Amino acid sequence: KTATMPDAGPKTVERFDRLAETFIARGATRSQMFGMPVLKAGDKVFAGTFGDAMTFKLGPDDLAQARVLTGVEPFEPMKGRPMKEWVLVPLAHAKRWSDLAERAFTYLS
């Protein structure tokens, strides 16, 4: 049985689309993971939306810094199975999304 993924609201979609354009111009591609829109560097996903939040795959230092932000949690698309190196950053921190996406892109490039 597949878990249903939360839908992203219009603000999240708009910010993600704007972010996506920036990275696509630099060689990233748009794709889907678990039915969510994601961005890939090569064949590796580095960022995506999950409900009204974005997920990022980060290196150890950036991960540690992101985790101290209020409301940021490990990314667990399936309950009890957090994905290593991934954080879920709520819309409340949307201003940080492009910086985090940049760090994730650099980490996987």
C-alpha positions as a Markdown table, in Angstrom:
| # | Residue | x | y | z |
|---|---|---|---|---|
| 1 | Lys | 0.0 | 0.0 | 0.0 |
| 2 | Thr | 1.4 | 3.3 | -1.0 |
| 3 | Ala | 1.5 | 6.2 | 1.4 |
| 4 | Thr | -0.3 | 9.2 | 0.1 |
| 5 | Met | 1.9 | 12.2 | -0.3 |
| 6 | Pro | 0.7 | 15.5 | 1.0 |
| 7 | Asp | -0.2 | 18.1 | -1.6 |
| 8 | Ala | 1.9 | 21.3 | -1.9 |
| 9 | Gly | -0.1 | 24.5 | -1.7 |
| 10 | Pro | 0.2 | 27.3 | -4.3 |
| 11 | Lys | 2.9 | 29.2 | -2.5 |
| 12 | Thr | 5.1 | 26.1 | -2.2 |
| 13 | Val | 4.5 | 25.2 | -5.9 |
| 14 | Glu | 5.3 | 28.8 | -7.0 |
| 15 | Arg | 8.5 | 28.9 | -5.0 |
| 16 | Phe | 9.6 | 25.5 | -6.1 |
| 17 | Asp | 9.0 | 26.4 | -9.8 |
| 18 | Arg | 11.0 | 29.5 | -9.4 |
| 19 | Leu | 13.8 | 27.6 | -7.7 |
| 20 | Ala | 13.6 | 24.8 | -10.4 |
| 21 | Glu | 14.2 | 27.3 | -13.2 |
| 22 | Thr | 17.4 | 28.6 | -11.6 |
| 23 | Phe | 18.8 | 25.0 | -11.3 |
| 24 | Ile | 17.5 | 23.8 | -14.7 |
| 25 | Ala | 19.5 | 26.7 | -16.3 |
| 26 | Arg | 22.5 | 25.1 | -14.6 |
| 27 | Gly | 21.9 | 21.6 | -15.8 |
| 28 | Ala | 19.5 | 20.1 | -13.2 |
| 29 | Thr | 16.4 | 18.3 | -14.3 |
| 30 | Arg | 12.9 | 18.1 | -13.0 |
| 31 | Ser | 11.6 | 14.6 | -12.1 |
| 32 | Gln | 9.3 | 12.8 | -9.7 |
| 33 | Met | 10.0 | 10.8 | -6.5 |
| 34 | Phe | 7.2 | 9.2 | -4.6 |
| 35 | Gly | 4.9 | 11.2 | -6.9 |
| 36 | Met | 6.4 | 14.5 | -5.6 |
| 37 | Pro | 8.1 | 17.1 | -7.9 |
| 38 | Val | 11.9 | 16.9 | -7.4 |
| 39 | Leu | 15.1 | 18.3 | -8.8 |
| 40 | Lys | 18.0 | 16.1 | -9.9 |
| 41 | Ala | 21.7 | 16.8 | -10.4 |
| 42 | Gly | 22.7 | 14.1 | -12.9 |
| 43 | Asp | 20.7 | 11.0 | -11.7 |
| 44 | Lys | 20.6 | 12.0 | -8.0 |
| 45 | Val | 17.7 | 13.9 | -6.4 |
| 46 | Phe | 18.9 | 16.9 | -4.3 |
| 47 | Ala | 15.7 | 18.7 | -3.5 |
| 48 | Gly | 11.9 | 18.3 | -3.7 |
| 49 | Thr | 8.6 | 19.3 | -2.3 |
| 50 | Phe | 6.7 | 17.4 | 0.3 |
| 51 | Gly | 3.4 | 19.1 | 1.3 |
| 52 | Asp | 4.1 | 22.7 | 2.2 |
| 53 | Ala | 7.8 | 22.0 | 2.8 |
| 54 | Met | 10.9 | 21.2 | 0.8 |
| 55 | Thr | 13.3 | 18.4 | 1.3 |
| 56 | Phe | 17.0 | 18.7 | 0.7 |
| 57 | Lys | 19.9 | 16.2 | 0.6 |
| 58 | Leu | 22.8 | 17.8 | 2.4 |
| 59 | Gly | 26.4 | 17.1 | 3.4 |
| 60 | Pro | 27.2 | 16.7 | 7.2 |
| 61 | Asp | 27.9 | 20.3 | 8.0 |
| 62 | Asp | 24.9 | 21.8 | 6.1 |
| 63 | Leu | 22.7 | 19.0 | 7.6 |
| 64 | Ala | 23.8 | 19.9 | 11.1 |
| 65 | Gln | 23.1 | 23.6 | 10.5 |
| 66 | Ala | 19.7 | 23.0 | 8.9 |
| 67 | Arg | 18.6 | 20.7 | 11.7 |
| 68 | Val | 18.8 | 23.5 | 14.3 |
| 69 | Leu | 16.1 | 25.6 | 12.5 |
| 70 | Thr | 12.8 | 25.5 | 14.3 |
| 71 | Gly | 10.4 | 23.1 | 12.6 |
| 72 | Val | 13.0 | 21.3 | 10.5 |
| 73 | Glu | 12.9 | 17.6 | 10.9 |
| 74 | Pro | 14.4 | 14.5 | 9.3 |
| 75 | Phe | 12.7 | 13.6 | 6.1 |
| 76 | Glu | 10.5 | 10.5 | 6.7 |
| 77 | Pro | 8.3 | 9.8 | 3.6 |
| 78 | Met | 7.5 | 6.5 | 5.3 |
| 79 | Lys | 6.8 | 6.6 | 9.0 |
| 80 | Gly | 9.8 | 5.3 | 11.1 |
| 81 | Arg | 12.2 | 5.3 | 8.1 |
| 82 | Pro | 14.0 | 8.6 | 8.0 |
| 83 | Met | 16.1 | 9.1 | 4.9 |
| 84 | Lys | 19.8 | 9.6 | 5.6 |
| 85 | Glu | 21.2 | 13.1 | 4.8 |
| 86 | Trp | 17.7 | 14.5 | 4.1 |
| 87 | Val | 15.9 | 17.2 | 6.0 |
| 88 | Leu | 12.3 | 18.5 | 5.7 |
| 89 | Val | 12.2 | 22.3 | 5.8 |
| 90 | Pro | 8.8 | 23.9 | 6.3 |
| 91 | Leu | 7.3 | 26.8 | 4.4 |
| 92 | Ala | 8.1 | 29.0 | 7.4 |
| 93 | His | 11.7 | 28.9 | 6.3 |
| 94 | Ala | 11.0 | 29.4 | 2.6 |
| 95 | Lys | 13.5 | 32.2 | 2.5 |
| 96 | Arg | 16.2 | 29.6 | 3.1 |
| 97 | Trp | 15.1 | 27.2 | 0.4 |
| 98 | Ser | 17.3 | 28.6 | -2.4 |
| 99 | Asp | 20.4 | 28.6 | -0.1 |
| 100 | Leu | 19.7 | 25.0 | 1.0 |
| 101 | Ala | 19.0 | 23.9 | -2.6 |
| 102 | Glu | 22.3 | 25.5 | -3.6 |
| 103 | Arg | 24.1 | 23.5 | -0.9 |
| 104 | Ala | 22.3 | 20.3 | -1.9 |
| 105 | Phe | 23.1 | 20.9 | -5.6 |
| 106 | Thr | 26.8 | 21.5 | -4.8 |
| 107 | Tyr | 26.9 | 18.5 | -2.5 |
| 108 | Leu | 25.7 | 16.2 | -5.2 |
| 109 | Ser | 27.4 | 17.8 | -8.2 |
